[in-house]
Amino acid sequence: MAISMYTASVPVFQHMLRNLSHILDKGEASAQARKFEPAVLATARLAPDMLPFTRQILIACDAAKNGVARIAGIEAPKFEDNEATFPELKARIQKTLAFLETVPAAKLEGTENKEVTFPVGRDATRTMTSQAYLTTWVLPNFFFHVTTAYAILRHNGVDLGKADYLAGAQR
């Protein structure tokens, strides 16, 4: 049985990006309440060899917009990747959400077996069917970076819980 490529992608990305924005609000508020610059959190990492918080947000946004665009066969907007502050990161999330709003469901439906070729690292590509690409590459990558952003803030004392991650934007 085929899945709805639209339902399995766009609404999922929208929901979690809104929750990510909510998590950023809590991170910024926590820094202000504890009287330190939010930039400290923006550069935080869980491990020395890991990308910082800001990159987690940028990559989550890119996974959503580029994944949907590749499956739909449309051009994804290009972002400069220079966001460094919480307001700039929130704006990046909003730009990604705005792009997702423009993608008609009809562009994604029926694409399950369409081949998608995408970059893997700097010098390689990989080709998969759209359904495999969405379910085994895009969604796991997206959730990895959203979860890592959550974990970085939580590790740094931001009062976050599972409800913030799963339903933060609906609270």
FENTA-V269364 format. One line per field, one symbol per residue. psi: psi as a letter, one per 30 degrees, with the letter a starting at -180 (. if undefined). A space follows every 10 residues. Layout:
BEGIN
psi = ???
END
This chain:
BEGIN
psi = kkljeeefde eeeeeeeeee eeeeeeeeee eeeghlkffe efgllflegl kleeeeeeee eeeeeeeeee efhlkkkklf hgkfleeeee eeeeeeeeee ffjkefffkg gegkkkklkj aegllkklle eeeeffdeee eeeeeeeeee eeeeeggkik aeeeeegeff .
END
